[in-house]
Amino acid sequence: ASSLHADEQAAYRQRLQSQSRDAVIYVGSNDGMLHAFKAAKDHTTPGDGMELFAYVPNAVVAYLPQLFQPTYTHRFYVDGSPVAGDANLGTATVPDWRTVLVGSTGAGGTGYFAIDVENPASPKVLWEVGPLINGFANLGATLGQAAIVRLSNGTWAAVVGNGVNSADDRAHLYFINLVSGALIADITAYNPSDAGKPNGMSSPLVIDKDNDGSADTVYVGDMLGNLWKFDIANNLTSRTENTPFFKAERNGTKQPIFARPDAMWNPEKDGTLLVFFGTGKFFEKEKSGFVGDLKDTSVQSFYGVMDDGDSATKTRSQLATQTIHTSPSGVGSYSAAGLRYVSNNDFSYDNKKGFMLDLVVSGQSAKGERVVNSPVLSNNWVLFSTLVPNPNDSDPCEVGSTEAWLYMVSLKGARPDTTFDLNGDSKFDANDQACNENGSECVPTTIVWIKNPGPAITHGVFGHALGGSDEKPLDIELKKGAGRESWQQLR
């Protein structure tokens, strides 16, 4: 792979030093537009919160008249999660660094689009792709989020999963030229054991293992429980891959992988990576012969799987097991029943390929707890959130879940030695532990119940929990009408 040219590096450093651009918030909306708002600094600066521009993707234009109909019923429009990143849209010797936003219609349609937002006051639409564009016939509902990367030949690209409900019902990963929107490559992921089952690709994790400035490896999940690994360092061509990196299947039930995985180098085994991801989805409606995601109580899981270079598909049978337990009471000033804690089963990577943690409390019935957000890796801890759907919720403007949990586990899926500050006294001590019935054993707990769960339980919550809270449990309010995120329901 080619490294960044010296001229590219120099131009980028100069750009960072001279740039004085205002912060901007980009958000999709079910009014049919992607909106750009000037971010507020102190709520007193003139223009703070002002809308800078709005963009209506071609994929939803035909549906805009429905918004004005007296008989209008809710539908999605532009509710995909956009991503922005810096890219060189020029050449190696004549660089032109720009900030590019790649967004999607989410459940509102079947399209991705790119906008040059280097100057948010004067944006430039670069391209939009959909099933009618040559090479993209198998784009489905674009629920995932793109990755903006530099390829080994120096070309910048948007990497996107094709989503669900595509024409061929298979999982595709598209590499799109960031400047022109032309298709660079289409990798079709097809596990022969999934023949006849509808599938779709989720949000990709694209990494640069050798730190040369170019992407070389992709990890991405699909709706049938396959986690795929693609080598794109020297072989980025349209092709079909048949051997997944890992198969998430519990007792014969496939576990969909919707959220983007995350990865890091394995501190216990040189030259290997650890890939972390959860299973579960939250967008399919109930229909004839199908339970739907709101009422699905199947057991989902969180995994940490070692990539040791072995090309054979890894399975649950090769993983160590961690389990979730509940305490009848706490100790000290925080004595609430139902505190959760995780087992502390150690293992060696010489004989295990990682760990699995089923999202069901030991001795209790499964509630359908699942992972629909990407994990966060911090200081050799893995943080992730889960939700339990409300089976009686049919209103798209409601939250859709009855409870949610915030977990922090070690790189082996075990409970850490530390604990959350559950009682809010700014101390991390025995008063924050979970104990068994007679109090003979108390252990740290790093699982927190999130009261009044909203649709987005993401990175911002983690910092709040680790720093302690005056609420017991964490009380994260959802304002009425905030509604669901793009991935939670299809039309």
C-alpha positions, -999 to +999 in steps of 0.1 A: +000+000+000+012+035-007+017+059+021+006+095+021+029+116-002+050+142+015+031+169-003-002+155+010+011+155+045+025+190+043-007+204+028-028+187+055-007+201+084-009+236+069-047+232+065-051+223+102-030+252+113-048+278+093-084+265+095-108+286+115-141+270+105-171+272+128-184+239+142-215+226+125-241+200+135-254+178+106-287+159+112-311+140+090-349+146+095-382+131+086-392+164+068-371+150+039-339+170+045-304+168+058-300+200+079-267+218+088-268+240+119-241+263+132-231+248+166-237+271+196-206+281+215-219+301+244-256+307+234-248+344+230-228+346+198-250+359+169-259+332+145-255+303+169-280+276+160-287+292+126-295+268+098-267+270+072-283+248+045-306+219+040-303+191+013-331+170-001-319+137-015-333+128-048-344+094-034-371+111-012-383+139-035-412+119-048-425+114-013-424+151-001-461+158-012-473+133+014-462+156+042-490+180+032-518+155+029-545+157+056-545+119+057-507+118+062-494+088+082-459+086+095-431+075+071-393+079+072-374+103+050-338+112+057-331+095+090-297+079+083-267+088+105-243+109+085-205+108+089-180+135+080-142+132+074-113+148+058-101+135+024-077+146-004-099+152-035-069+163-055-037+143-063-007+132-043+014+161-056-014+187-060-035+179-029-069+194-022-080+185+013-117+188+019-142+178+046-168+155+030-201+143+045-216+110+035-252+105+045-281+081+038-318+080+037-319+053+063-353+036+065-367+064+042-352+051+010-324+033-007-297+059-012-263+073-001-251+108-009-219+129-005-216+166+001-184+187+002-188+207+034-153+223+035-172+256+035-205+249+052-219+282+040-213+271+004-217+233+002-213+213-030-232+181-037-207+155-050-230+126-058-259+104-049-263+067-056-293+044-055-306+012-071-311+029-105-275+039-108-252+016-126-236-009-103-258-002-073-289-024-082-286-042-048-288-012-025-316-018+000-328+003+029-296+021+038-298+018+076-260+017+082-233+044+084-206+049+059-168+049+065-146+074+047-112+059+039-081+061+018-075+030-003-041+014-010-038+031-045-044+066-030-080+068-040-105+081-014-137+061-010-169+058+010-174+022+022-211+013+028-232-018+035-261-023+011-287-026+039-318-048+040-346-055+015-323-053-015-332-068-050-312-100-045-315-102-006-278-107-002-252-088+017-230-064-004-202-041+006-198-012-018-167+009-023-176+043-038-152+068-053-156+098-030-152+124-057-173+109-086-196+085-069-185+057-093-184+022-081-149+010-073-158-025-061-188-046-049-179-074-025-208-099-022-207-119+010-225-152+007-224-180+032-237-211+014-254-223+046-276-192+044-291-201+010-326-189+005-326-166+035-329-128+031-298-109+042-281-075+041-248-058+051-245-035+081-220-007+090-184-015+083-153-011+105-124-002+082-089-003+098-053+005+089-033-022+106+002-011+094-004+026+100+006+036+065-024+059+060-043+034+038-071+010+047-062-026+046-089-046+065-127-045+068-148-061+095-186-060+089-216-080+101-248-091+083-284-099+093-277-137+094-250-136+120-220-136+098-191-113+108-170-109+076-133-100+073-121-086+039-085-080+029-085-048+008-048-040+010-038-054-024-069-071-038-098-047-040-119-061-068-156-069-072-159-105-060-179-130-039-166-141-005-180-174+010-161-178+043-171-156+072-146-147+099-171-157+126-206-172+127-229-159+155-254-187+159-268-199+192-286-232+195-293-231+158-307-195+158-288-170+138-279-138+157-281-107+134-251-082+136-264-047+131-240-024+150-206-016+137-178-037+155-147-023+170-112-037+172-078-033+189-045-051+191-045-081+215-022-072+245-019-109+255-009-123+221+014-104+198+003-099+162-033-107+168-064-084+169-095-085+191-128-078+174-157-068+196-194-068+186-229-074+198-259-090+181-295-080+177-315-056+155-345-033+161-362-023+129-384-051+115-422-049+120-444-077+130-462-093+100-479-125+091-458-155+102-431-132+116-428-121+153-411-088+146-383-072+166-405-057+193-417-092+204-386-112+196-372-126+229-344-147+214-311-146+232-286-122+217-249-120+227-218-098+230-186-113+216-148-106+217-131-127+190-094-130+183-082-126+147-051-147+146-049-149+108-066-183+106-089-182+076-113-208+090-147-196+103-147-192+141-177-203+161-191-201+196-176-235+205-142-220+204-149-192+229-148-190+266-181-183+284-189-153+306-223-150+323-246-123+338-258-126+374-281-105+396-278-096+432-308-095+456-292-065+473-263-041+474-243-030+503-235+002+521-255+033+511-267+017+479-289-013+486-311-019+456-321-053+446-314-064+410-278-052+407-261-071+378-226-083+376-206-104+352-186-136+359-148-135+361-138-165+341-101-163+329-088-181+299-058-183+276-057-173+240-036-204+234-067-225+237-096-201+233-104-177+204-121-152+227-153-149+248-191-148+245-215-132+269-252-141+264-275-112+272-297-131+297-294-132+334-285-166+348-316-184+360-340-160+343-360-161+311-347-142+281-364-108+274-349-101+240-321-079+253-299-069+224-271-046+211-279-020+185-251+005+191-213+001+185-191-008+214-165+017+228-129+006+237-112+026+264-082+018+286-085-019+280-122-018+289-151-026+266-182-005+270-215-013+253-252-006+258-282-029+254-320-024+252-350-046+259-379-038+235-414-029+246-436-056+229-467-034+232-453-003+215-467+004+180-462+041+180-431+052+159-428+083+180-424+064+212-391+051+226-397+014+218-379-001+248-388-008+284-353-009+298-317-005+288-283-014+304-248-001+302-220-026+305-183-023+311-163-055+309-126-064+305-111-074+272-120-110+281-156-101+288-151-104+326-160-079+353-131-055+359-117-048+394-131-013+393-168-004+397-193+022+387-200+049+414-235+036+419-243+057+451-230+089+437-205+097+465-176+102+441-158+071+455-153+038+438-154+014+468-172-015+485-203+006+488-208+002+451-206-036+450-232-063+444-235-091+469-251-125+472-281-133+494-262-137+527-236-111+519-208-136+521-194-125+487-195-090+472-180-082+438-176-050+417-204-043+394-200-024+361-235-029+347-259+000+352-296+001+346-306+032+326-339+046+337-363+059+311-341+047+282-341+068+251-334+057+215-297+066+216-276+052+245-242+060+231-207+074+239-218+104+259-235+082+285-203+063+292-184+093+305-213+102+328-215+067+343-178+064+349-178+097+367-207+088+390-242+102+391-266+116+416-293+094+401-295+058+412-298+043+387-287+066+359-317+086+349-314+096+312-346+113+303-361+111+268-382+141+259-416+132+245-415+132+208-378+126+204-388+093+187-367+065+173-335+065+154-333+055+118-325+018+124-354+011+147-383+005+123-388+000+086-419+013+068 
